[in-house]
Amino acid sequence: MAAAGGLRRSVGQPCRGQGPVGRDGGGQAAGAVVVLPEPGRMAARRVLKAVLVDLNGTLHIEDSAVPGAQEALKRLRGAPVTIRFVTNTTKECKRDLLERLTKLGFDITENEIFTSLTAARNLLEQKQVRPLLLVDDKALSDFTGIATDDPNAVVVGLAPEHFHYEMMNRAFQLILNGAPLIAIHKARYFKKKDGMALGPGPFVTGLEYATDTKATVVGKPEKTFFLEALRGIDCAPEEAIMIGDDCRDDVGGAQNAGMRGILVRTGKYRPADEDKINPSPYLTCENFPEAVEHILQHLL
């Protein structure tokens, strides 16, 4: 029951679960922490129509799947919801990403994946500019057909091999001369097998600082990214939920767009990430299978 006066109540203690998905007699996934909305807000919530799922850190970490994620996705596909996979990855093109996921045993089709690379390409076509592409060479095929000679724009993704003085200085000079700075995303860091690694955010911020300009960000956590991911599936933001390991970019961005957000404690998650956004995540779970279990048991 919600607290008197419409105040939110936090279930701060992890539930003691039993069985493979850790459910207790009360029906809550083990280790999950949920903030209950005010009665009026809960009543206004529409039926769930779509589930947006982050990829790296949520379903897999590089070439290793999160334990139980493949089976959990199969169970979610049995529910009356549309699934979209939304990712900020700029390390590889969509085709290579799909191949990686297929090898890991995930049943995913290319048209279900919406990437920040796609969002960046859409913006370049709208602006009709010629970009200097600071992205991984494996991601370049997603920009096939985009003119890059005599660049008059700068696009920054995750490109460790290009983040050296000569290339950064070239980008700096273009921006000083009026080229727009487009950030595919501004993630601070991401999870690799051997630990955390710098994301493109610090490099974008360095260019912003040096040129006294502000980048246009196209990926998560931008509201337009989440709304674009829902396009064509007849679903309002209030009818969707996001599952991800990044409190700011996945959960915070989704909730700012009007969705609910489930934070998972895998991938780049670090203790107390839940406290970094306001409002707090709708739910925090140990992993993707627990998040799916909550959706199947409580939101459908």
KAHU-V244755 format. One record per pair of residues at least 12 apart in sequence whose ideal C-beta (glycine too) atoms are under 7 Angstrom apart, sorted by sequence separation. I is the first residue (numbers start at 0). J is the second residue. If there is no record, write none. Layout:
i=I j=J
i=I j=J
//
This chain:
i=16 j=28
i=97 j=109
i=186 j=198
i=241 j=253
i=250 j=262
i=14 j=27
i=16 j=29
i=186 j=199
i=187 j=200
i=15 j=29
i=185 j=199
i=186 j=200
i=187 j=201
i=14 j=29
i=97 j=112
i=130 j=145
i=132 j=147
i=184 j=199
i=185 j=200
i=13 j=29
i=93 j=109
i=96 j=112
i=183 j=199
i=246 j=262
i=13 j=30
i=14 j=31
i=129 j=146
i=130 j=147
i=153 j=170
i=182 j=199
i=241 j=258
i=129 j=147
i=138 j=156
i=185 j=203
i=240 j=258
i=262 j=280
i=93 j=112
i=129 j=148
i=131 j=150
i=239 j=258
i=240 j=259
i=241 j=260
i=242 j=261
i=243 j=262
i=244 j=263
i=261 j=280
i=264 j=283
i=129 j=149
i=130 j=150
i=134 j=154
i=153 j=173
i=236 j=256
i=237 j=257
i=241 j=261
i=243 j=263
i=260 j=280
i=261 j=281
i=11 j=32
i=93 j=114
i=120 j=141
i=129 j=150
i=133 j=154
i=135 j=156
i=153 j=174
i=182 j=203
i=236 j=257
i=240 j=261
i=242 j=263
i=244 j=265
i=260 j=281
i=261 j=282
i=262 j=283
i=263 j=284
i=264 j=285
i=265 j=286
i=10 j=32
i=116 j=138
i=120 j=142
i=123 j=145
i=129 j=151
i=130 j=152
i=131 j=153
i=132 j=154
i=133 j=155
i=134 j=156
i=135 j=157
i=236 j=258
i=244 j=266
i=245 j=267
i=259 j=281
i=264 j=286
i=9 j=32
i=10 j=33
i=84 j=107
i=93 j=116
i=128 j=151
i=129 j=152
i=130 j=153
i=131 j=154
i=133 j=156
i=135 j=158
i=150 j=173
i=244 j=267
i=261 j=284
i=263 j=286
i=128 j=152
i=130 j=154
i=134 j=158
i=244 j=268
i=254 j=278
i=263 j=287
i=9 j=34
i=50 j=75
i=116 j=141
i=120 j=145
i=133 j=158
i=153 j=178
i=251 j=276
i=88 j=114
i=89 j=115
i=152 j=178
i=180 j=206
i=246 j=272
i=250 j=276
i=7 j=34
i=8 j=35
i=84 j=111
i=89 j=116
i=151 j=178
i=152 j=179
i=153 j=180
i=154 j=181
i=155 j=182
i=156 j=183
i=180 j=207
i=220 j=247
i=225 j=252
i=246 j=273
i=263 j=290
i=7 j=35
i=83 j=111
i=84 j=112
i=85 j=113
i=86 j=114
i=87 j=115
i=133 j=161
i=150 j=178
i=153 j=181
i=155 j=183
i=220 j=248
i=225 j=253
i=247 j=275
i=7 j=36
i=82 j=111
i=152 j=181
i=154 j=183
i=219 j=248
i=246 j=275
i=247 j=276
i=261 j=290
i=7 j=37
i=50 j=80
i=52 j=82
i=54 j=84
i=83 j=113
i=219 j=249
i=226 j=256
i=246 j=276
i=250 j=280
i=49 j=80
i=55 j=86
i=185 j=216
i=220 j=251
i=221 j=252
i=225 j=256
i=5 j=37
i=48 j=80
i=49 j=81
i=50 j=82
i=51 j=83
i=52 j=84
i=53 j=85
i=54 j=86
i=174 j=206
i=180 j=212
i=182 j=214
i=184 j=216
i=220 j=252
i=5 j=38
i=47 j=80
i=48 j=81
i=53 j=86
i=55 j=88
i=72 j=105
i=73 j=106
i=133 j=166
i=181 j=214
i=182 j=215
i=219 j=252
i=222 j=255
i=225 j=258
i=1 j=35
i=5 j=39
i=49 j=83
i=51 j=85
i=54 j=88
i=72 j=106
i=180 j=214
i=181 j=215
i=182 j=216
i=183 j=217
i=184 j=218
i=222 j=256
i=246 j=280
i=69 j=104
i=119 j=154
i=171 j=206
i=175 j=210
i=183 j=218
i=184 j=219
i=220 j=255
i=1 j=37
i=69 j=105
i=170 j=206
i=174 j=210
i=179 j=215
i=181 j=217
i=1 j=38
i=62 j=99
i=133 j=170
i=131 j=169
i=171 j=209
i=174 j=212
i=64 j=103
i=131 j=170
i=171 j=210
i=64 j=104
i=162 j=202
i=157 j=198
i=95 j=137
i=131 j=173
i=157 j=199
i=156 j=199
i=59 j=103
i=91 j=135
i=155 j=199
i=89 j=134
i=90 j=135
i=92 j=137
i=242 j=287
i=89 j=135
i=91 j=137
i=92 j=138
i=94 j=140
i=58 j=105
i=90 j=137
i=91 j=138
i=155 j=202
i=90 j=138
i=92 j=140
i=93 j=141
i=155 j=203
i=242 j=290
i=89 j=138
i=92 j=141
i=128 j=179
i=240 j=294
i=240 j=298
i=122 j=181
i=119 j=181
i=186 j=248
i=119 j=183
i=184 j=248
i=89 j=156
i=90 j=157
i=116 j=183
i=89 j=157
i=115 j=183
i=115 j=184
i=195 j=267
i=190 j=266
i=190 j=267
i=189 j=267
i=188 j=267
i=89 j=183
i=122 j=217
i=87 j=184
i=119 j=217
i=87 j=186
i=118 j=217
i=118 j=218
i=115 j=217
i=115 j=218
i=115 j=219
i=118 j=224
i=115 j=224
i=118 j=227
i=113 j=227
i=113 j=228
i=60 j=190
i=61 j=191
i=61 j=192
i=87 j=218
i=60 j=192
i=87 j=219
i=55 j=189
i=56 j=190
i=85 j=219
i=85 j=228
i=83 j=228
i=81 j=232
i=81 j=234
i=87 j=248
i=51 j=228
i=49 j=229
i=49 j=232
i=49 j=234
i=57 j=242
i=48 j=234
i=57 j=243
i=57 j=244
i=51 j=239
i=56 j=244
i=49 j=238
i=53 j=242
i=45 j=235
i=48 j=238
i=49 j=239
i=50 j=240
i=51 j=241
i=52 j=242
i=53 j=243
i=47 j=238
i=48 j=239
i=53 j=244
i=45 j=237
i=46 j=238
i=50 j=242
i=53 j=245
i=44 j=237
i=45 j=238
i=47 j=240
i=53 j=249
i=65 j=265
i=51 j=253
i=57 j=263
i=60 j=266
i=57 j=265
i=56 j=265
i=57 j=266
i=56 j=266
i=55 j=266
i=56 j=267
i=71 j=287
i=75 j=291
i=71 j=288
i=74 j=291
i=78 j=295
i=68 j=287
i=75 j=294
i=68 j=288
i=71 j=291
i=79 j=299
i=65 j=286
i=67 j=288
i=74 j=295
i=78 j=299
i=65 j=287
i=58 j=287
i=57 j=287
i=50 j=294
i=34 j=279
i=34 j=281
i=33 j=281
i=33 j=282
i=31 j=282
i=32 j=283
i=47 j=298
i=31 j=283
i=47 j=299
i=31 j=284
i=30 j=284
i=30 j=285
i=28 j=284
i=29 j=285
i=31 j=289
i=28 j=289
i=31 j=293
i=28 j=292
i=28 j=293
i=20 j=288
i=21 j=289
i=20 j=289
i=22 j=292
i=26 j=296
i=20 j=292
//
